[in-house]
Amino acid sequence: MVHFESQLERDFCYQLEFDSSVLRFLEQPATVCIRYRGKWHRYTPDLAAERRDGITVYEVKPRRRAIRAEMQDVFDAAHEHFAGHGYRYQVVTEDDIRREPLFANIKMLLRYAGLPLMDDVVSRAQNWLRFHGPISIAEFAEHFDGDNQGLLLAYALIAQRFATAPIHTAIIDPDSWIEA
């Protein structure tokens, strides 16, 4: 479980959960010493994510704080430090985190992320999607709706990364496509 210090950090953690390029992430990965304004300072970034293409260290700040001149000195020094160790460094604000339709889709899919799915059901659904997909969520639900749970199954498969849907480009609904 990842701990967060603000709702903005929480929302960014949700975004990382749904980012297929993220293998894992952790909060406050390390405290480092960085130099700015002629002095050494201790600095702890908010998050780090191991991605398929490397590690990115994140600072999560509200836009109104991130644009302050004194924060730019901190960000520049942190960027230099982490780049020197082979990591990317990125400051993210609500403009990056609460982008629509992604943010609305993540909030909706979170309701299904913890639904228990039996291995045989996941396997059967993925095999069916490989053969028939991409198809609409409604078509998928109709095929798997023996107990009126087809839509729940579709959303749970997407939320738990057993299937994909266009969560970055459109609000997910029964007309959206799903594929294995």
Solvent accessible surface area in square Angstrom, and as a share of the most:
residue,aa,sasa,rsa
1,M,206,0.92
2,V,33,0.19
3,H,121,0.54
4,F,89,0.37
5,E,124,0.56
6,S,50,0.32
7,Q,122,0.54
8,L,15,0.08
9,E,14,0.06
10,R,68,0.25
11,D,4,0.02
12,F,8,0.03
13,C,8,0.05
14,Y,64,0.24
15,Q,26,0.12
16,L,2,0.01
17,E,89,0.40
18,F,21,0.09
19,D,36,0.18
20,S,73,0.47
21,S,38,0.25
22,V,5,0.03
23,L,99,0.49
24,R,163,0.59
25,F,29,0.12
26,L,91,0.45
27,E,52,0.23
28,Q,81,0.36
29,P,41,0.26
30,A,51,0.39
31,T,65,0.38
32,V,25,0.15
33,C,73,0.44
34,I,4,0.02
35,R,124,0.45
36,Y,36,0.14
37,R,144,0.53
38,G,54,0.52
39,K,136,0.57
40,W,161,0.57
41,H,57,0.26
42,R,186,0.68
43,Y,22,0.08
44,T,51,0.30
45,P,0,0.00
46,D,11,0.05
47,L,0,0.00
48,A,7,0.06
49,A,0,0.00
50,E,53,0.24
51,R,42,0.15
52,R,169,0.62
53,D,106,0.55
54,G,29,0.28
55,I,59,0.30
56,T,4,0.03
57,V,4,0.02
58,Y,5,0.02
59,E,7,0.03
60,V,8,0.05
61,K,27,0.11
62,P,34,0.21
63,R,106,0.39
64,R,165,0.60
65,R,91,0.33
66,A,7,0.05
67,I,124,0.63
68,R,111,0.40
69,A,79,0.61
70,E,82,0.37
71,M,27,0.12
72,Q,76,0.34
73,D,53,0.28
74,V,17,0.10
75,F,13,0.05
76,D,93,0.48
77,A,12,0.10
78,A,0,0.00
79,H,95,0.43
80,E,132,0.59
81,H,46,0.20
82,F,11,0.05
83,A,53,0.41
84,G,66,0.64
85,H,114,0.51
86,G,66,0.63
87,Y,82,0.31
88,R,103,0.38
89,Y,22,0.08
90,Q,83,0.37
91,V,41,0.24
92,V,3,0.02
93,T,17,0.10
94,E,40,0.18
95,D,74,0.38
96,D,49,0.25
97,I,3,0.01
98,R,91,0.33
99,R,109,0.40
100,E,109,0.49
101,P,27,0.17
102,L,6,0.03
103,F,22,0.09
104,A,32,0.25
105,N,2,0.01
106,I,3,0.02
107,K,110,0.46
108,M,33,0.15
109,L,0,0.00
110,L,54,0.27
111,R,167,0.61
112,Y,38,0.14
113,A,39,0.30
114,G,70,0.67
115,L,60,0.30
116,P,122,0.77
117,L,39,0.20
118,M,133,0.59
119,D,124,0.64
120,D,90,0.47
121,V,37,0.21
122,V,11,0.06
123,S,54,0.35
124,R,135,0.49
125,A,0,0.00
126,Q,36,0.16
127,N,85,0.43
128,W,46,0.16
129,L,2,0.01
130,R,154,0.56
131,F,166,0.69
132,H,79,0.35
133,G,24,0.23
134,P,83,0.52
135,I,25,0.12
136,S,25,0.16
137,I,0,0.00
138,A,42,0.32
139,E,97,0.44
140,F,0,0.00
141,A,8,0.06
142,E,142,0.64
143,H,96,0.43
144,F,17,0.07
145,D,56,0.29
146,G,86,0.83
147,D,97,0.50
148,N,122,0.62
149,Q,82,0.36
150,G,0,0.00
151,L,71,0.35
152,L,71,0.35
153,L,20,0.10
154,A,0,0.00
155,Y,21,0.08
156,A,0,0.00
157,L,0,0.00
158,I,9,0.05
159,A,10,0.08
160,Q,45,0.20
161,R,112,0.41
162,F,73,0.30
163,A,2,0.02
164,T,70,0.40
165,A,13,0.10
166,P,24,0.15
167,I,15,0.08
168,H,107,0.48
169,T,108,0.63
170,A,45,0.35
171,I,99,0.50
172,I,9,0.04
173,D,59,0.31
174,P,54,0.34
175,D,122,0.63
176,S,14,0.09
177,W,99,0.35
178,I,0,0.00
179,E,57,0.26
180,A,50,0.38
